[in-house]
């Protein structure tokens, strides 16, 4: 072996080649160690910190939140949420309709507790890849701004949610950058990023309990009303004024129509005096077992149905021997929530509440004369 090494050493070209190869190998190993060490040291040195230092102490001062999102070639859309004099949150663009207090709380706590978890790129050319290109540049980022009067306390651009959507503690992760800065982060925390104003509304609408609903009259006040009712304790509705020779298409059909509005949301909202409701427009009346009557009037606008409501307590609907005061209180609560507004109804809900007697009944057959079939289904 020593003879071979001596021969290589005496051969100057081969000796230089061996030395060069050895030097290259050593440099490569050293570079690899340096890169790994550098990455490890960066990870070790970076400690998560609040994205907006001190903002959590100012959250009670925030009186306006503004969301901005891209609409592509049509510019941007803006949602403004504002605290009113009573301390509640409203949407000014919808006449001051209330916002879900739960969503506001999530938004404020979300930004106040959000942490820069891992640093990412500060190169603007990579912003689009992280979903952090600003809305004005047709980017997919959502800008969220928090104001105290005219003073902006914080501005955030929220981008993509990574495939690893939570950290080891189960907390949410999202790519973010501070508005006006190029540095990006993988942030720990989460806040609502709704781009439609409708998503911010309190979902409470006509919140009559299902077991309290006794009677529903479609086309009330017309020559052809349809009244669906049930007795206390009964689960299914039936058509109480079906014409002679016709019967209900079955409990599933009747139940779906009678309870369609319960738990339903609405598509949009406006102050009650925004639309005109002709006297001949369709009406639906809901009556409860405990004495509340809720009248709903509908009108068409822009290819959609809108509705307004008025509630009252009726002694004739209160069970014998019971006090009407709870019904009066309940009617007052419904009016406080509904009477100042007109609501755009989802298409399916509008279809259900405008069905006619012909659609909800069929010709009676021999089997109908023999025995009632409350559970029959539509043919």
C-alpha positions in Angstrom: 0.0 0.0 0.0 2.9 2.4 0.9 4.4 1.7 -2.5 1.2 2.7 -4.2 0.9 5.9 -2.2 4.6 6.7 -2.9 4.0 6.2 -6.6 0.9 8.6 -6.5 2.9 11.1 -4.5 5.8 11.0 -7.0 3.3 11.5 -9.9 2.6 15.2 -9.6 -0.5 15.4 -11.8 -2.1 12.5 -10.0 -1.0 13.8 -6.6 -2.7 17.2 -7.3 -5.9 15.5 -8.5 -6.1 13.4 -5.3 -5.5 16.5 -3.1 -8.2 18.4 -5.0 -10.7 15.6 -4.6 -9.9 15.4 -0.9 -10.3 19.2 -0.5 -13.6 19.1 -2.3 -14.9 16.3 -0.1 -13.9 18.1 3.1 -15.5 21.4 1.8 -18.7 19.6 1.0 -18.9 17.9 4.4 -18.1 21.2 6.1 -20.8 23.1 4.1 -23.4 20.4 4.9 -22.6 20.6 8.6 -22.8 24.4 8.4 -26.2 24.5 6.7 -27.7 21.9 9.1 -26.2 23.7 12.1 -27.5 27.0 10.8 -31.0 25.7 10.2 -31.0 24.1 13.6 -29.8 27.3 15.2 -32.5 29.3 13.5 -35.2 27.0 14.7 -33.7 27.0 18.1 -33.4 30.8 18.2 -36.9 31.6 17.0 -39.4 31.8 19.8 -43.0 32.4 18.9 -44.2 35.9 19.9 -47.4 37.9 19.6 -48.0 39.1 16.0 -49.2 42.5 17.4 -47.4 43.2 20.6 -49.7 44.8 23.2 -52.9 44.6 21.1 -54.5 42.2 23.5 -54.6 45.0 26.1 -56.4 47.3 23.7 -59.1 45.0 22.4 -61.8 46.6 24.5 -61.0 49.9 22.6 -61.7 48.5 19.2 -64.9 50.0 17.8 -64.6 49.1 14.1 -63.4 46.1 12.2 -63.0 46.2 8.4 -62.6 43.1 6.2 -61.4 43.5 2.6 -61.3 40.8 0.0 -60.7 40.6 -3.8 -63.5 40.4 -6.3 -61.2 39.6 -9.1 -61.5 42.0 -12.0 -64.4 43.7 -10.2 -62.2 45.3 -7.6 -62.6 44.5 -3.9 -65.4 44.0 -1.4 -65.4 45.5 2.0 -67.3 44.5 5.1 -67.5 47.1 7.9 -68.5 45.9 11.4 -69.1 48.7 14.0 -69.7 49.0 17.7 -72.8 51.0 18.4 -73.5 53.3 21.4 -75.1 50.4 23.3 -71.9 48.3 23.0 -73.4 45.9 20.4 -71.9 45.3 17.0 -73.8 46.1 13.8 -73.4 46.2 10.0 -73.8 49.8 8.9 -74.3 48.8 5.2 -77.4 46.8 6.3 -79.1 49.6 8.2 -77.4 48.7 11.5 -78.5 45.0 11.6 -76.9 43.2 14.6 -73.8 41.1 14.1 -73.2 37.8 15.9 -71.5 38.7 19.2 -69.9 35.3 19.2 -68.1 35.9 15.9 -66.9 39.4 17.1 -65.5 37.8 20.2 -63.7 35.2 18.1 -62.3 37.9 15.8 -61.0 40.1 18.6 -59.5 37.3 20.7 -58.1 35.6 17.6 -56.0 38.6 16.5 -55.1 39.5 20.1 -53.7 36.0 20.8 -52.2 35.3 17.3 -48.5 34.4 17.4 -45.8 34.5 14.8 -45.0 30.8 15.0 -42.4 30.3 12.3 -40.7 32.9 9.9 -41.3 32.5 6.2 -40.1 34.5 3.2 -39.7 38.3 3.1 -39.6 38.2 -0.7 -42.8 39.8 -2.2 -42.5 37.5 -5.2 -43.5 34.6 -3.0 -46.5 36.3 -1.4 -48.9 34.8 -4.0 -47.7 31.3 -3.2 -48.7 31.7 0.4 -52.0 33.4 -0.5 -50.7 36.7 0.9 -51.0 38.9 -2.2 -53.1 41.9 -1.2 -56.7 42.1 -2.5 -56.1 45.2 -4.5 -53.6 43.2 -6.6 -56.3 40.5 -7.2 -54.7 38.5 -4.5 -56.5 35.9 -2.3 -55.4 37.4 1.0 -58.1 38.8 3.3 -57.2 42.0 5.0 -58.5 42.5 8.5 -58.1 45.9 10.1 -58.9 47.0 13.7 -59.7 50.6 14.5 -60.2 52.9 17.5 -61.9 55.8 16.0 -59.8 56.8 13.0 -56.6 55.2 14.5 -55.7 51.8 13.0 -54.5 49.6 15.9 -53.6 46.6 13.6 -53.8 45.5 10.0 -53.4 41.8 9.1 -53.3 40.0 5.8 -54.4 36.3 6.2 -53.5 33.8 3.5 -53.6 30.1 2.9 -54.1 27.5 5.6 -51.3 24.9 5.3 -51.9 21.2 5.0 -50.6 20.9 8.5 -53.5 23.0 9.7 -52.8 22.7 13.4 -49.7 22.6 15.6 -48.7 19.9 18.1 -51.0 21.6 20.6 -54.0 21.5 18.2 -54.0 25.2 17.6 -54.8 26.6 14.2 -52.1 27.6 11.7 -52.4 30.1 8.9 -49.9 32.1 6.7 -50.0 35.8 7.5 -48.1 39.1 7.2 -48.7 42.5 8.8 -50.3 44.9 6.4 -47.6 47.1 4.8 -44.8 44.6 5.6 -43.2 42.0 3.4 -42.1 39.6 6.1 -44.4 36.6 6.3 -45.0 34.1 9.0 -46.7 30.8 9.7 -49.0 32.1 12.5 -50.5 30.2 15.4 -54.1 31.1 16.0 -57.3 31.6 14.1 -60.0 34.1 13.4 -63.1 34.3 11.2 -62.3 35.2 7.6 -65.8 35.5 6.1 -66.0 37.3 2.8 -69.8 37.7 2.7 -71.6 40.1 5.0 -74.4 37.6 5.5 -72.0 35.3 7.3 -71.7 37.8 10.1 -75.4 38.1 10.9 -76.7 36.5 14.1 -78.4 33.4 12.7 -81.4 33.8 15.1 -84.4 34.4 12.9 -87.9 33.0 13.6 -86.9 30.9 16.6 -90.2 29.4 17.5 -89.7 26.0 19.2 -90.9 23.2 16.9 -93.1 21.7 19.6 -94.9 25.0 20.2 -96.1 25.4 16.6 -99.8 24.6 16.4 -101.1 26.0 13.1 -99.7 27.5 9.9 -101.9 29.2 7.4 -100.6 29.8 3.9 -102.2 32.5 1.7 -104.0 33.9 4.8 -106.7 36.4 4.0 -107.3 35.1 0.5 -110.1 33.1 -0.9 -108.0 30.0 -1.0 -106.0 29.7 2.3 -104.3 26.5 3.2 -104.3 25.7 7.0 -102.0 23.1 8.4 -102.6 22.2 12.0 -102.1 19.6 14.7 -103.4 18.9 18.2 -101.3 19.3 21.3 -98.9 16.4 21.7 -99.2 15.4 18.0 -96.1 15.3 15.9 -97.7 15.5 12.4 -99.5 18.3 10.7 -102.6 17.8 8.5 -104.6 20.1 6.2 -107.7 21.0 8.2 -109.5 22.7 5.3 -108.9 20.3 2.5 -111.7 20.6 -0.1 -114.2 17.8 -0.4 -112.8 14.9 -2.4 -109.2 15.8 -1.7 -106.7 14.7 1.0 -103.3 15.7 2.2 -100.3 14.3 0.3 -99.1 13.0 3.6 -97.5 14.0 6.8 -94.0 14.3 5.5 -95.2 16.9 2.9 -97.4 18.8 5.4 -94.7 18.7 8.1 -92.0 20.1 5.7 -94.2 23.0 4.7 -95.5 23.8 8.2 -92.0 23.8 9.8 -90.0 25.2 6.9 -89.2 28.5 8.6 -88.1 27.0 11.9 -84.3 27.0 12.0 -84.1 28.6 8.6 -81.6 31.4 7.9 -82.1 34.3 5.6 -80.1 35.5 2.6 -80.1 39.2 3.2 -81.7 41.9 5.3 -82.7 45.6 5.0 -84.7 48.1 7.1 -88.4 47.4 7.0 -89.3 50.6 5.2 -86.9 49.8 2.3 -89.5 47.8 0.4 -93.2 48.3 -0.3 -95.5 45.4 0.5 -98.8 45.6 -1.5 -102.0 44.6 0.4 -102.6 41.7 -1.9 -99.1 40.2 -1.3 -99.0 36.7 0.1 -99.3 36.2 3.9 -98.5 33.4 6.2 -99.7 33.2 9.8 -98.0 31.0 12.4 -99.8 30.3 15.7 -98.4 28.6 18.8 -100.0 26.5 21.5 -99.1 29.1 24.1 -100.9 32.1 22.5 -98.5 33.7 20.0 -99.5 34.7 16.5 -96.8 35.7 14.1 -97.9 37.2 10.7 -95.5 37.2 7.8 -96.1 39.3 4.7 -94.1 38.6 1.5 -93.2 40.8 -1.5 -91.1 40.2 -4.6 -88.0 42.3 -5.3 -85.2 41.5 -7.8 -86.4 38.0 -8.5 -86.5 37.1 -4.8 -89.0 37.0 -2.0 -88.7 39.3 1.0 -90.7 39.1 4.2 -91.6 41.3 7.1 -93.1 40.2 10.4 -95.5 41.2 13.2 -96.2 39.3 16.3 -99.1 39.5 18.8 -100.5 37.6 21.8 -104.1 36.3 21.3 -106.1 35.3 24.4 -108.1 32.9 22.2 -104.9 30.9 21.6 -103.9 30.6 25.2 -104.8 27.3 26.9 -107.8 27.7 29.2 -106.9 28.9 32.7 -103.4 30.0 31.7 -102.0 33.5 31.9 -101.5 35.5 28.7 -98.5 37.4 30.1 -95.9 34.9 28.9 -97.4 35.1 25.4 -97.3 38.9 25.5 -93.6 38.7 26.5 -92.8 36.3 23.8 -94.5 38.4 21.2 -92.6 41.4 22.4 -89.3 39.5 22.0 -90.2 38.5 18.4 -91.2 42.0 17.5 -88.0 43.4 19.0 -85.9 41.1 16.8 -88.0 41.1 13.6 -90.4 44.0 13.1 -87.8 46.6 12.2 -86.5 44.6 9.3 -87.4 42.9 6.0 -85.6 39.6 5.2 -84.7 38.1 1.9 -85.9 34.5 2.0 -83.9 31.5 0.6 -85.5 30.3 -2.5 -86.5 26.9 -1.1 -88.2 28.6 1.9 -90.1 30.9 -0.4 -91.2 28.0 -2.5 -92.4 26.1 0.6 -94.4 29.0 2.0 -96.2 29.8 -1.3 -97.5 26.3 -2.1 -101.2 26.1 -3.0 -104.0 23.7 -2.0 -103.6 21.9 -5.3 -99.9 21.2 -4.7 -100.4 20.0 -1.1 -103.5 17.7 -1.7 -104.5 15.0 -4.1 -107.7 13.3 -5.1 -109.1 11.0 -2.4 -109.1 7.3 -3.3 -111.0 4.3 -2.0 -108.2 3.6 0.6 -108.7 7.1 2.0 -112.3 6.5 2.7 -111.4 3.3 4.7 -108.9 4.7 7.1 -106.7 7.8 7.5 -103.1 7.5 6.5 -101.2 10.2 8.4 -97.8 8.8 7.5 -98.4 8.4 3.7 -95.8 9.9 1.4 -96.2 11.9 -1.7 -96.7 9.9 -4.9 
